[in-house]
Amino acid sequence: MFAELFLLLLGMACRKENSIEPKKENIIRNNLVFTRQDESVIEMGEEYAICCGIWEPGTIDKNTLKIMVYDPAQQKSGWKLFILPEIAVANTSYQLPTPPAGESAVSVFIWDAPQHNELNSEQGESSGSITIHSLSCGTPLQISLEIDAWLASELGGAPPVHVSGTFECTIYQNPSPLGCDFGF
């Protein structure tokens, strides 16, 4: 009798473990367009790293929502966007240029691979705005934002790049093998 009851309970426990909720899929909607002054569009990589973690451990020890779009082969360009959830406020527009990394609610960096140009939102000639509609570093991680800005080059005399469009995501698991180990 006890053996039968034990087997019945064991069977029920196994059925519960096997009825695990299906894995939830990440949703990424990237409608950002990066356009050079000559109106050519910059081709961006198609891989994503999206997570919440420390900005750069030992340098900027602040919890940060990090987004990186990249090309593992480094043939295409890429971009990074870092948001400090402790400072950023939903439904708020942030004007460029932004304060230095780690002090601003939001910071953007672009690597234009074919032009060997590095651009970011901190440069004094940057202009425009980044609007954060919503964000959460919870489970799932969520962000919805809109950009209409010119990012100036870090390299003297190189032309700026116009960024426009929207980015939204709901992330259950960081899609990148890089994990959250990347900096600005």
For each residue, the residues with C-beta under 8 A, 3 or more apart:
1: 4 5
2: 5 6
3: 6 7
4: 1 7 8
5: 1 2 8 9
6: 2 3 9 10
7: 3 4 10 11
8: 4 5 11 12
9: 5 6 12 13
10: 6 7 13 14
11: 7 8 14 15
12: 8 9 15 16
13: 9 10 16 17
14: 10 11 17 18
15: 11 12 18 19
16: 12 13 19
17: 13 14 20
18: 14 15
19: 15 16
20: 17
21: 24
22:
23: 172
24: 21 140 172
25: 172
26: 50 169 170 171 172 173 175
27: 168 169 170
28: 48 50 168 169 171 175
29: 166 167 168 169
30: 48 69 167
31: 165 166 167
32: 44 79 147 163 164 165 166 167
33: 41 163 164 165
34: 41 42 44 77 79 110 112 161 162 163
35: 39 40 41 42 161 162 163 164
36: 39 40 41 42 112 115 159 161 162
37: 159 160 161 162
38: 159
39: 35 36
40: 35 36
41: 33 34 35 36
42: 34 35 36 77 110 112 114 161
43: 76 77
44: 32 34 69 71 76 77 78 79
45: 69 70 71 72 76 77 78
46: 69 71 76
47: 69 70 71 72 175 176
48: 28 30 67 68 69 70 175 176
49: 66 67 68 70 174 175 176 178 179 180 182
50: 26 28 66 67 68 141 169 171 174 175 176
51: 65 66 141 171 174 176 179 180
52: 63 64 65 66 85 137 141 180
53: 63 64 66 180 181
54: 57 60 61 62 63 64
55: 59 60 61 62 63 64 66 82 84 101 102 183 184
56: 59 60 183 184
57: 54 61
58: 61
59: 55 56 102 183
60: 54 55 56 64 101 102
61: 54 55 57 58
62: 54 55 84 86 102
63: 52 53 54 55 84 85 86 137
64: 52 53 54 55 60 82 83 84 85
65: 51 52 82 83 84 85 135 137 141 143
66: 49 50 51 52 53 55 80 81 82 180 182
67: 48 49 50 80 81 82 143 167 169
68: 48 49 50 78 79 80 176 178 182
69: 30 44 45 46 47 48 78 79 80
70: 45 47 48 49 78
71: 44 45 46 47 74 75 76 77 78 113
72: 45 47
73: 76
74: 71 113
75: 71 113
76: 43 44 45 46 71 73 113
77: 34 42 43 44 45 71 110 111 112 113 114
78: 44 45 68 69 70 71 110 111 113
79: 32 34 44 68 69 108 109 110 111
80: 66 67 68 69 108 109 182 184
81: 66 67 106 107 108 109 145 167
82: 55 64 65 66 67 101 106 107 184
83: 64 65 88 105 106 132 135 143
84: 55 62 63 64 65 87 88 102 104 105 106
85: 52 63 64 65 88 135 136 137
86: 62 63
87: 84 104 105
88: 83 84 85 92 94 105 106 132 135
89: 92 105 132
90: 132 133 134 135
91: 131 132 133 134
92: 88 89 105 131 132
93: 129 130 131
94: 88 98 104 105 106 129 130 131 132
95: 98 128 129
96: 121 126 127 128 129 130 149 150 151
97: 121 122 123 124 125 126 127 152
98: 94 95 104 105 106 107 108 121 122 126 130
99: 103 104 122
100: 103 104 122
101: 55 60 82 104 107 122 184
102: 55 59 60 62 84
103: 99 100
104: 84 87 94 98 99 100 101 107 121 122
105: 83 84 87 88 89 92 94 98 132
106: 81 82 83 84 88 94 98 121 130 132
107: 81 82 98 101 104 120 121 122 184
108: 79 80 81 98 120 121 130 147 149 151 163
109: 79 80 81 118 119 120 121 184
110: 34 42 77 78 79 117 118 119 120 151 161 163
111: 77 78 79 117 118
112: 34 36 42 77 115 116 117 118 119 161
113: 71 74 75 76 77 78 116
114: 42 77
115: 36 112 158
116: 112 113
117: 110 111 112 153 155 158 159 161
118: 109 110 111 112 153 154 155
119: 109 110 112 123 126 151 152 153 154 158 160 161
120: 107 108 109 110 123 126 151 152 154
121: 96 97 98 104 106 107 108 109 126 130 149 151
122: 97 98 99 100 101 104 107 126
123: 97 119 120 126 151 152 153 154
124: 97 152
125: 97 150 152 160
126: 96 97 98 119 120 121 122 123 149 150 151 152 160
127: 96 97 149 150
128: 95 96 147 148 149 150 163
129: 93 94 95 96 147 148 149
130: 93 94 96 98 106 108 121 145 146 147 149
131: 91 92 93 94 145 146 147
132: 83 88 89 90 91 92 94 105 106 135 143 144 145
133: 90 91 144 145 146
134: 90 91 142 143 144
135: 65 83 85 88 90 132 142 143 144 145
136: 85 140 141 142 143
137: 52 63 65 85 141
138: 141 142
139: 172
140: 24 136 170 171 172
141: 50 51 52 65 136 137 138 169 170 171
142: 134 135 136 138 169 170 171
143: 65 67 83 132 134 135 136 167 168 169
144: 132 133 134 135 166 167 168
145: 81 130 131 132 133 135 166 167 168
146: 130 131 133 165 166 167
147: 32 108 128 129 130 131 163 164 165 166 167
148: 128 129 163 164
149: 96 108 121 126 127 128 129 130 162 163 164
150: 96 125 126 127 128 160 161 162 163
151: 96 108 110 119 120 121 123 126 160 161 163
152: 97 119 120 123 124 125 126 160
153: 117 118 119 123 156 157 158 159 160
154: 118 119 120 123
155: 117 118 158
156: 153
157: 153
158: 115 117 119 153 155
159: 36 37 38 117 153
160: 37 119 125 126 150 151 152 153
161: 34 35 36 37 42 110 112 117 119 150 151
162: 34 35 36 37 149 150
163: 32 33 34 35 108 110 128 147 148 149 150 151
164: 32 33 35 147 148 149
165: 31 32 33 146 147
166: 29 31 32 144 145 146 147
167: 29 30 31 32 67 81 143 144 145 146 147
168: 27 28 29 143 144 145
169: 26 27 28 29 50 67 141 142 143
170: 26 27 140 141 142
171: 26 28 50 51 140 141 142 174 175
172: 23 24 25 26 139 140
173: 26
174: 49 50 51 171 179 180
175: 26 28 47 48 49 50 171
176: 47 48 49 50 51 68 179
177:
178: 49 68 181 182
179: 49 51 174 176
180: 49 51 52 53 66 174
181: 53 178
182: 49 66 68 80 178
183: 55 56 59
184: 55 56 80 82 101 107 109
